[in-house]
């Protein structure tokens, strides 16, 4: 967890800042159900990705 992220190129950094500002200004508390739904889906995707990484390889049918 203690890894440091590589610094982004300035263009990417400013684009990211713009994106954060837009998200902050656009997302209102009344839209929080959407946020909760998104976070739930994101967690499910992350969990299934973890499972697939740890799953045994799928046997391939010989053609």
PDB file with SEQRES, HELIX, SHEET and CRYST1 records, atoms N, CA, C and O in Angstrom:
SEQRES   1 A   63  UNK UNK UNK UNK UNK UNK UNK UNK UNK UNK UNK UNK UNK          
SEQRES   2 A   63  UNK UNK UNK UNK UNK UNK UNK UNK UNK UNK UNK UNK UNK          
SEQRES   3 A   63  UNK UNK UNK UNK UNK UNK UNK UNK UNK UNK UNK UNK UNK          
SEQRES   4 A   63  UNK UNK UNK UNK UNK UNK UNK UNK UNK UNK UNK UNK UNK          
SEQRES   5 A   63  UNK UNK UNK UNK UNK UNK UNK UNK UNK UNK UNK                  
HELIX    1 AA1 UNK A   10  UNK A   26  1                                  17    
HELIX    2 AA2 UNK A   29  UNK A   31  5                                   3    
HELIX    3 AA3 UNK A   32  UNK A   54  1                                  23    
CRYST1    1.000    1.000    1.000  90.00  90.00  90.00 P 1           1          
ATOM      1  N   UNK A   1       0.803  -1.207   0.000  1.00  0.00           N  
ATOM      2  CA  UNK A   1       0.000   0.000   0.000  1.00  0.00           C  
ATOM      3  C   UNK A   1       0.848   1.275   0.000  1.00  0.00           C  
ATOM      4  O   UNK A   1       0.365   2.351  -0.354  1.00  0.00           O  
ATOM      5  N   UNK A   2       2.106   1.144   0.397  1.00  0.00           N  
ATOM      6  CA  UNK A   2       2.936   2.316   0.530  1.00  0.00           C  
ATOM      7  C   UNK A   2       3.585   2.758  -0.767  1.00  0.00           C  
ATOM      8  O   UNK A   2       4.478   3.606  -0.760  1.00  0.00           O  
ATOM      9  N   UNK A   3       3.137   2.182  -1.896  1.00  0.00           N  
ATOM     10  CA  UNK A   3       3.745   2.581  -3.173  1.00  0.00           C  
ATOM     11  C   UNK A   3       3.327   3.984  -3.538  1.00  0.00           C  
ATOM     12  O   UNK A   3       2.180   4.381  -3.328  1.00  0.00           O  
ATOM     13  N   UNK A   4       4.272   4.738  -4.091  1.00  0.00           N  
ATOM     14  CA  UNK A   4       3.949   6.083  -4.563  1.00  0.00           C  
ATOM     15  C   UNK A   4       3.571   6.016  -6.024  1.00  0.00           C  
ATOM     16  O   UNK A   4       4.187   5.306  -6.819  1.00  0.00           O  
ATOM     17  N   UNK A   5       2.544   6.773  -6.357  1.00  0.00           N  
ATOM     18  CA  UNK A   5       2.135   6.812  -7.762  1.00  0.00           C  
ATOM     19  C   UNK A   5       3.125   7.646  -8.551  1.00  0.00           C  
ATOM     20  O   UNK A   5       3.708   8.598  -8.033  1.00  0.00           O  
ATOM     21  N   UNK A   6       3.308   7.278  -9.805  1.00  0.00           N  
ATOM     22  CA  UNK A   6       4.155   8.080 -10.672  1.00  0.00           C  
ATOM     23  C   UNK A   6       3.484   9.419 -10.904  1.00  0.00           C  
ATOM     24  O   UNK A   6       2.265   9.473 -11.062  1.00  0.00           O  
ATOM     25  N   UNK A   7       4.251  10.507 -10.929  1.00  0.00           N  
ATOM     26  CA  UNK A   7       3.627  11.800 -11.237  1.00  0.00           C  
ATOM     27  C   UNK A   7       3.107  11.804 -12.676  1.00  0.00           C  
ATOM     28  O   UNK A   7       3.743  11.273 -13.586  1.00  0.00           O  
ATOM     29  N   UNK A   8       1.952  12.409 -12.852  1.00  0.00           N  
ATOM     30  CA  UNK A   8       1.370  12.485 -14.187  1.00  0.00           C  
ATOM     31  C   UNK A   8       2.016  13.617 -14.971  1.00  0.00           C  
ATOM     32  O   UNK A   8       2.601  14.534 -14.393  1.00  0.00           O  
ATOM     33  N   UNK A   9       1.905  13.545 -16.272  1.00  0.00           N  
ATOM     34  CA  UNK A   9       2.360  14.665 -17.088  1.00  0.00           C  
ATOM     35  C   UNK A   9       1.441  15.849 -16.804  1.00  0.00           C  
ATOM     36  O   UNK A   9       0.269  15.649 -16.482  1.00  0.00           O  
ATOM     37  N   UNK A  10       1.947  17.080 -16.916  1.00  0.00           N  
ATOM     38  CA  UNK A  10       1.130  18.252 -16.552  1.00  0.00           C  
ATOM     39  C   UNK A  10      -0.234  18.301 -17.238  1.00  0.00           C  
ATOM     40  O   UNK A  10      -1.223  18.702 -16.623  1.00  0.00           O  
ATOM     41  N   UNK A  11      -0.294  17.893 -18.517  1.00  0.00           N  
ATOM     42  CA  UNK A  11      -1.572  17.924 -19.242  1.00  0.00           C  
ATOM     43  C   UNK A  11      -2.588  17.004 -18.575  1.00  0.00           C  
ATOM     44  O   UNK A  11      -3.753  17.367 -18.408  1.00  0.00           O  
ATOM     45  N   UNK A  12      -2.139  15.819 -18.199  1.00  0.00           N  
ATOM     46  CA  UNK A  12      -3.049  14.860 -17.561  1.00  0.00           C  
ATOM     47  C   UNK A  12      -3.473  15.376 -16.196  1.00  0.00           C  
ATOM     48  O   UNK A  12      -4.628  15.225 -15.800  1.00  0.00           O  
ATOM     49  N   UNK A  13      -2.531  15.988 -15.475  1.00  0.00           N  
ATOM     50  CA  UNK A  13      -2.837  16.527 -14.147  1.00  0.00           C  
ATOM     51  C   UNK A  13      -3.916  17.604 -14.229  1.00  0.00           C  
ATOM     52  O   UNK A  13      -4.854  17.607 -13.432  1.00  0.00           O  
ATOM     53  N   UNK A  14      -3.782  18.526 -15.200  1.00  0.00           N  
ATOM     54  CA  UNK A  14      -4.775  19.604 -15.309  1.00  0.00           C  
ATOM     55  C   UNK A  14      -6.121  19.059 -15.790  1.00  0.00           C  
ATOM     56  O   UNK A  14      -7.171  19.541 -15.366  1.00  0.00           O  
ATOM     57  N   UNK A  15      -6.096  18.063 -16.669  1.00  0.00           N  
ATOM     58  CA  UNK A  15      -7.350  17.458 -17.132  1.00  0.00           C  
ATOM     59  C   UNK A  15      -8.053  16.781 -15.959  1.00  0.00           C  
ATOM     60  O   UNK A  15      -9.277  16.843 -15.835  1.00  0.00           O  
ATOM     61  N   UNK A  16      -7.270  16.137 -15.104  1.00  0.00           N  
ATOM     62  CA  UNK A  16      -7.824  15.461 -13.937  1.00  0.00           C  
ATOM     63  C   UNK A  16      -8.437  16.478 -12.977  1.00  0.00           C  
ATOM     64  O   UNK A  16      -9.508  16.244 -12.417  1.00  0.00           O  
ATOM     65  N   UNK A  17      -7.749  17.613 -12.788  1.00  0.00           N  
ATOM     66  CA  UNK A  17      -8.291  18.673 -11.930  1.00  0.00           C  
ATOM     67  C   UNK A  17      -9.608  19.201 -12.479  1.00  0.00           C  
ATOM     68  O   UNK A  17     -10.556  19.423 -11.726  1.00  0.00           O  
ATOM     69  N   UNK A  18      -9.667  19.402 -13.794  1.00  0.00           N  
ATOM     70  CA  UNK A  18     -10.912  19.876 -14.423  1.00  0.00           C  
ATOM     71  C   UNK A  18     -12.032  18.873 -14.181  1.00  0.00           C  
ATOM     72  O   UNK A  18     -13.154  19.243 -13.836  1.00  0.00           O  
ATOM     73  N   UNK A  19     -11.709  17.611 -14.365  1.00  0.00           N  
ATOM     74  CA  UNK A  19     -12.701  16.561 -14.183  1.00  0.00           C  
ATOM     75  C   UNK A  19     -13.227  16.559 -12.751  1.00  0.00           C  
ATOM     76  O   UNK A  19     -14.431  16.436 -12.525  1.00  0.00           O  
ATOM     77  N   UNK A  20     -12.313  16.697 -11.778  1.00  0.00           N  
ATOM     78  CA  UNK A  20     -12.736  16.737 -10.371  1.00  0.00           C  
ATOM     79  C   UNK A  20     -13.670  17.909 -10.109  1.00  0.00           C  
ATOM     80  O   UNK A  20     -14.665  17.770  -9.398  1.00  0.00           O  
ATOM     81  N   UNK A  21     -13.345  19.075 -10.689  1.00  0.00           N  
ATOM     82  CA  UNK A  21     -14.192  20.262 -10.485  1.00  0.00           C  
ATOM     83  C   UNK A  21     -15.575  20.038 -11.076  1.00  0.00           C  
ATOM     84  O   UNK A  21     -16.583  20.378 -10.456  1.00  0.00           O  
ATOM     85  N   UNK A  22     -15.623  19.471 -12.266  1.00  0.00           N  
ATOM     86  CA  UNK A  22     -16.912  19.217 -12.915  1.00  0.00           C  
ATOM     87  C   UNK A  22     -17.736  18.249 -12.085  1.00  0.00           C  
ATOM     88  O   UNK A  22     -18.930  18.460 -11.872  1.00  0.00           O  
ATOM     89  N   UNK A  23     -17.094  17.189 -11.620  1.00  0.00           N  
ATOM     90  CA  UNK A  23     -17.824  16.194 -10.830  1.00  0.00           C  
ATOM     91  C   UNK A  23     -18.358  16.821  -9.556  1.00  0.00           C  
ATOM     92  O   UNK A  23     -19.510  16.591  -9.189  1.00  0.00           O  
ATOM     93  N   UNK A  24     -17.534  17.613  -8.872  1.00  0.00           N  
ATOM     94  CA  UNK A  24     -17.986  18.272  -7.640  1.00  0.00           C  
ATOM     95  C   UNK A  24     -19.163  19.194  -7.906  1.00  0.00           C  
ATOM     96  O   UNK A  24     -20.108  19.235  -7.118  1.00  0.00           O  
ATOM     97  N   UNK A  25     -19.117  19.939  -9.016  1.00  0.00           N  
ATOM     98  CA  UNK A  25     -20.191  20.898  -9.287  1.00  0.00           C  
ATOM     99  C   UNK A  25     -21.449  20.202  -9.799  1.00  0.00           C  
ATOM    100  O   UNK A  25     -22.558  20.690  -9.581  1.00  0.00           O  
ATOM    101  N   UNK A  26     -21.288  19.072 -10.476  1.00  0.00           N  
ATOM    102  CA  UNK A  26     -22.449  18.403 -11.073  1.00  0.00           C  
ATOM    103  C   UNK A  26     -23.167  17.483 -10.096  1.00  0.00           C  
ATOM    104  O   UNK A  26     -24.392  17.373 -10.135  1.00  0.00           O  
ATOM    105  N   UNK A  27     -22.419  16.826  -9.224  1.00  0.00           N  
ATOM    106  CA  UNK A  27     -23.025  15.825  -8.346  1.00  0.00           C  
ATOM    107  C   UNK A  27     -23.631  16.523  -7.132  1.00  0.00           C  
ATOM    108  O   UNK A  27     -22.936  17.199  -6.374  1.00  0.00           O  
ATOM    109  N   UNK A  28     -24.919  16.347  -6.967  1.00  0.00           N  
ATOM    110  CA  UNK A  28     -25.639  16.947  -5.845  1.00  0.00           C  
ATOM    111  C   UNK A  28     -26.139  15.833  -4.925  1.00  0.00           C  
ATOM    112  O   UNK A  28     -26.268  14.682  -5.342  1.00  0.00           O  
ATOM    113  N   UNK A  29     -26.419  16.189  -3.667  1.00  0.00           N  
ATOM    114  CA  UNK A  29     -26.898  15.156  -2.733  1.00  0.00           C  
ATOM    115  C   UNK A  29     -28.125  14.407  -3.233  1.00  0.00           C  
ATOM    116  O   UNK A  29     -28.305  13.230  -2.920  1.00  0.00           O  
ATOM    117  N   UNK A  30     -28.983  15.092  -4.020  1.00  0.00           N  
ATOM    118  CA  UNK A  30     -30.185  14.433  -4.525  1.00  0.00           C  
ATOM    119  C   UNK A  30     -29.834  13.282  -5.470  1.00  0.00           C  
ATOM    120  O   UNK A  30     -30.661  12.408  -5.727  1.00  0.00           O  
ATOM    121  N   UNK A  31     -28.606  13.287  -5.982  1.00  0.00           N  
ATOM    122  CA  UNK A  31     -28.191  12.231  -6.897  1.00  0.00           C  
ATOM    123  C   UNK A  31     -27.425  11.118  -6.182  1.00  0.00           C  
ATOM    124  O   UNK A  31     -26.872  10.230  -6.830  1.00  0.00           O  
ATOM    125  N   UNK A  32     -27.390  11.166  -4.854  1.00  0.00           N  
ATOM    126  CA  UNK A  32     -26.596  10.188  -4.125  1.00  0.00           C  
ATOM    127  C   UNK A  32     -27.032   8.736  -4.355  1.00  0.00           C  
ATOM    128  O   UNK A  32     -26.180   7.850  -4.293  1.00  0.00           O  
ATOM    129  N   UNK A  33     -28.327   8.442  -4.620  1.00  0.00           N  
ATOM    130  CA  UNK A  33     -28.650   7.044  -4.936  1.00  0.00           C  
ATOM    131  C   UNK A  33     -27.854   6.515  -6.130  1.00  0.00           C  
ATOM    132  O   UNK A  33     -27.450   5.352  -6.153  1.00  0.00           O  
ATOM    133  N   UNK A  34     -27.637   7.382  -7.118  1.00  0.00           N  
ATOM    134  CA  UNK A  34     -26.847   6.956  -8.268  1.00  0.00           C  
ATOM    135  C   UNK A  34     -25.416   6.658  -7.840  1.00  0.00           C  
ATOM    136  O   UNK A  34     -24.808   5.686  -8.289  1.00  0.00           O  
ATOM    137  N   UNK A  35     -24.885   7.512  -6.960  1.00  0.00           N  
ATOM    138  CA  UNK A  35     -23.520   7.330  -6.489  1.00  0.00           C  
ATOM    139  C   UNK A  35     -23.413   6.000  -5.739  1.00  0.00           C  
ATOM    140  O   UNK A  35     -22.471   5.236  -5.948  1.00  0.00           O  
ATOM    141  N   UNK A  36     -24.398   5.729  -4.852  1.00  0.00           N  
ATOM    142  CA  UNK A  36     -24.386   4.476  -4.091  1.00  0.00           C  
ATOM    143  C   UNK A  36     -24.453   3.282  -5.037  1.00  0.00           C  
ATOM    144  O   UNK A  36     -23.738   2.296  -4.857  1.00  0.00           O  
ATOM    145  N   UNK A  37     -25.307   3.378  -6.033  1.00  0.00           N  
ATOM    146  CA  UNK A  37     -25.456   2.287  -7.000  1.00  0.00           C  
ATOM    147  C   UNK A  37     -24.144   2.062  -7.746  1.00  0.00           C  
ATOM    148  O   UNK A  37     -23.722   0.924  -7.952  1.00  0.00           O  
ATOM    149  N   UNK A  38     -23.504   3.161  -8.147  1.00  0.00           N  
ATOM    150  CA  UNK A  38     -22.245   3.060  -8.862  1.00  0.00           C  
ATOM    151  C   UNK A  38     -21.186   2.400  -7.987  1.00  0.00           C  
ATOM    152  O   UNK A  38     -20.457   1.518  -8.442  1.00  0.00           O  
ATOM    153  N   UNK A  39     -21.104   2.831  -6.723  1.00  0.00           N  
ATOM    154  CA  UNK A  39     -20.095   2.262  -5.823  1.00  0.00           C  
ATOM    155  C   UNK A  39     -20.352   0.773  -5.595  1.00  0.00           C  
ATOM    156  O   UNK A  39     -19.416  -0.023  -5.524  1.00  0.00           O  
ATOM    157  N   UNK A  40     -21.626   0.406  -5.480  1.00  0.00           N  
ATOM    158  CA  UNK A  40     -21.971  -1.001  -5.302  1.00  0.00           C  
ATOM    159  C   UNK A  40     -21.526  -1.814  -6.517  1.00  0.00           C  
ATOM    160  O   UNK A  40     -20.910  -2.871  -6.380  1.00  0.00           O  
ATOM    161  N   UNK A  41     -21.847  -1.308  -7.701  1.00  0.00           N  
ATOM    162  CA  UNK A  41     -21.440  -2.010  -8.924  1.00  0.00           C  
ATOM    163  C   UNK A  41     -19.921  -2.079  -9.031  1.00  0.00           C  
ATOM    164  O   UNK A  41     -19.368  -3.110  -9.415  1.00  0.00           O  
ATOM    165  N   UNK A  42     -19.246  -0.980  -8.690  1.00  0.00           N  
ATOM    166  CA  UNK A  42     -17.786  -0.960  -8.764  1.00  0.00           C  
ATOM    167  C   UNK A  42     -17.188  -2.001  -7.828  1.00  0.00           C  
ATOM    168  O   UNK A  42     -16.222  -2.679  -8.178  1.00  0.00           O  
ATOM    169  N   UNK A  43     -17.771  -2.125  -6.625  1.00  0.00           N  
ATOM    170  CA  UNK A  43     -17.276  -3.140  -5.682  1.00  0.00           C  
ATOM    171  C   UNK A  43     -17.487  -4.543  -6.234  1.00  0.00           C  
ATOM    172  O   UNK A  43     -16.605  -5.396  -6.132  1.00  0.00           O  
ATOM    173  N   UNK A  44     -18.670  -4.782  -6.827  1.00  0.00           N  
ATOM    174  CA  UNK A  44     -18.957  -6.106  -7.390  1.00  0.00           C  
ATOM    175  C   UNK A  44     -17.969  -6.445  -8.496  1.00  0.00           C  
ATOM    176  O   UNK A  44     -17.478  -7.572  -8.571  1.00  0.00           O  
ATOM    177  N   UNK A  45     -17.676  -5.476  -9.353  1.00  0.00           N  
ATOM    178  CA  UNK A  45     -16.730  -5.696 -10.439  1.00  0.00           C  
ATOM    179  C   UNK A  45     -15.352  -6.010  -9.872  1.00  0.00           C  
ATOM    180  O   UNK A  45     -14.675  -6.930 -10.332  1.00  0.00           O  
ATOM    181  N   UNK A  46     -14.945  -5.239  -8.871  1.00  0.00           N  
ATOM    182  CA  UNK A  46     -13.630  -5.461  -8.259  1.00  0.00           C  
ATOM    183  C   UNK A  46     -13.563  -6.843  -7.612  1.00  0.00           C  
ATOM    184  O   UNK A  46     -12.559  -7.544  -7.736  1.00  0.00           O  
ATOM    185  N   UNK A  47     -14.640  -7.229  -6.921  1.00  0.00           N  
ATOM    186  CA  UNK A  47     -14.659  -8.547  -6.276  1.00  0.00           C  
ATOM    187  C   UNK A  47     -14.583  -9.658  -7.310  1.00  0.00           C  
ATOM    188  O   UNK A  47     -13.822 -10.610  -7.138  1.00  0.00           O  
ATOM    189  N   UNK A  48     -15.363  -9.549  -8.384  1.00  0.00           N  
ATOM    190  CA  UNK A  48     -15.343 -10.607  -9.392  1.00  0.00           C  
ATOM    191  C   UNK A  48     -13.994 -10.639 -10.107  1.00  0.00           C  
ATOM    192  O   UNK A  48     -13.532 -11.703 -10.519  1.00  0.00           O  
ATOM    193  N   UNK A  49     -13.360  -9.463 -10.255  1.00  0.00           N  
ATOM    194  CA  UNK A  49     -12.026  -9.437 -10.863  1.00  0.00           C  
ATOM    195  C   UNK A  49     -11.042 -10.156  -9.957  1.00  0.00           C  
ATOM    196  O   UNK A  49     -10.200 -10.912 -10.440  1.00  0.00           O  
ATOM    197  N   UNK A  50     -11.135  -9.932  -8.642  1.00  0.00           N  
ATOM    198  CA  UNK A  50     -10.262 -10.627  -7.694  1.00  0.00           C  
ATOM    199  C   UNK A  50     -10.464 -12.127  -7.786  1.00  0.00           C  
ATOM    200  O   UNK A  50      -9.504 -12.896  -7.791  1.00  0.00           O  
ATOM    201  N   UNK A  51     -11.740 -12.540  -7.860  1.00  0.00           N  
ATOM    202  CA  UNK A  51     -12.032 -13.975  -7.935  1.00  0.00           C  
ATOM    203  C   UNK A  51     -11.464 -14.578  -9.205  1.00  0.00           C  
ATOM    204  O   UNK A  51     -10.909 -15.676  -9.176  1.00  0.00           O  
ATOM    205  N   UNK A  52     -11.596 -13.871 -10.320  1.00  0.00           N  
ATOM    206  CA  UNK A  52     -11.118 -14.441 -11.577  1.00  0.00           C  
ATOM    207  C   UNK A  52      -9.598 -14.514 -11.603  1.00  0.00           C  
ATOM    208  O   UNK A  52      -9.030 -15.401 -12.241  1.00  0.00           O  
ATOM    209  N   UNK A  53      -8.934 -13.590 -10.915  1.00  0.00           N  
ATOM    210  CA  UNK A  53      -7.466 -13.638 -10.851  1.00  0.00           C  
ATOM    211  C   UNK A  53      -7.026 -14.855 -10.051  1.00  0.00           C  
ATOM    212  O   UNK A  53      -6.036 -15.505 -10.385  1.00  0.00           O  
ATOM    213  N   UNK A  54      -7.780 -15.160  -8.978  1.00  0.00           N  
ATOM    214  CA  UNK A  54      -7.398 -16.267  -8.105  1.00  0.00           C  
ATOM    215  C   UNK A  54      -7.967 -17.609  -8.541  1.00  0.00           C  
ATOM    216  O   UNK A  54      -7.629 -18.641  -7.963  1.00  0.00           O  
ATOM    217  N   UNK A  55      -8.828 -17.606  -9.555  1.00  0.00           N  
ATOM    218  CA  UNK A  55      -9.463 -18.847  -9.995  1.00  0.00           C  
ATOM    219  C   UNK A  55      -8.467 -19.708 -10.764  1.00  0.00           C  
ATOM    220  O   UNK A  55      -7.531 -19.196 -11.379  1.00  0.00           O  
ATOM    221  N   UNK A  56      -8.681 -21.029 -10.721  1.00  0.00           N  
ATOM    222  CA  UNK A  56      -7.816 -21.886 -11.537  1.00  0.00           C  
ATOM    223  C   UNK A  56      -8.061 -21.620 -13.014  1.00  0.00           C  
ATOM    224  O   UNK A  56      -9.156 -21.201 -13.391  1.00  0.00           O  
ATOM    225  N   UNK A  57      -7.065 -21.855 -13.853  1.00  0.00           N  
ATOM    226  CA  UNK A  57      -7.258 -21.588 -15.283  1.00  0.00           C  
ATOM    227  C   UNK A  57      -8.375 -22.443 -15.869  1.00  0.00           C  
ATOM    228  O   UNK A  57      -8.567 -23.589 -15.462  1.00  0.00           O  
ATOM    229  N   UNK A  58      -9.098 -21.892 -16.807  1.00  0.00           N  
ATOM    230  CA  UNK A  58     -10.199 -22.608 -17.458  1.00  0.00           C  
ATOM    231  C   UNK A  58      -9.586 -23.563 -18.481  1.00  0.00           C  
ATOM    232  O   UNK A  58      -8.814 -23.144 -19.343  1.00  0.00           O  
ATOM    233  N   UNK A  59      -9.937 -24.860 -18.381  1.00  0.00           N  
ATOM    234  CA  UNK A  59      -9.365 -25.793 -19.361  1.00  0.00           C  
ATOM    235  C   UNK A  59      -9.875 -25.492 -20.765  1.00  0.00           C  
ATOM    236  O   UNK A  59     -11.067 -25.260 -20.966  1.00  0.00           O  
ATOM    237  N   UNK A  60      -8.973 -25.498 -21.725  1.00  0.00           N  
ATOM    238  CA  UNK A  60      -9.348 -25.218 -23.108  1.00  0.00           C  
ATOM    239  C   UNK A  60      -9.690 -26.528 -23.817  1.00  0.00           C  
ATOM    240  O   UNK A  60      -8.976 -27.523 -23.693  1.00  0.00           O  
ATOM    241  N   UNK A  61     -10.800 -26.505 -24.566  1.00  0.00           N  
ATOM    242  CA  UNK A  61     -11.167 -27.691 -25.337  1.00  0.00           C  
ATOM    243  C   UNK A  61     -10.236 -27.808 -26.538  1.00  0.00           C  
ATOM    244  O   UNK A  61     -10.057 -26.837 -27.274  1.00  0.00           O  
ATOM    245  N   UNK A  62      -9.639 -28.985 -26.748  1.00  0.00           N  
ATOM    246  CA  UNK A  62      -8.811 -29.136 -27.953  1.00  0.00           C  
ATOM    247  C   UNK A  62      -9.692 -29.081 -29.204  1.00  0.00           C  
ATOM    248  O   UNK A  62     -10.738 -29.729 -29.251  1.00  0.00           O  
ATOM    249  N   UNK A  63      -9.289 -28.335 -30.187  1.00  0.00           N  
ATOM    250  CA  UNK A  63     -10.101 -28.179 -31.405  1.00  0.00           C  
ATOM    251  C   UNK A  63     -10.007 -29.425 -32.256  1.00  0.00           C  
ATOM    252  O   UNK A  63     -10.619 -29.491 -33.323  1.00  0.00           O  
TER     253      UNK A  63                                                      
END                                                                             
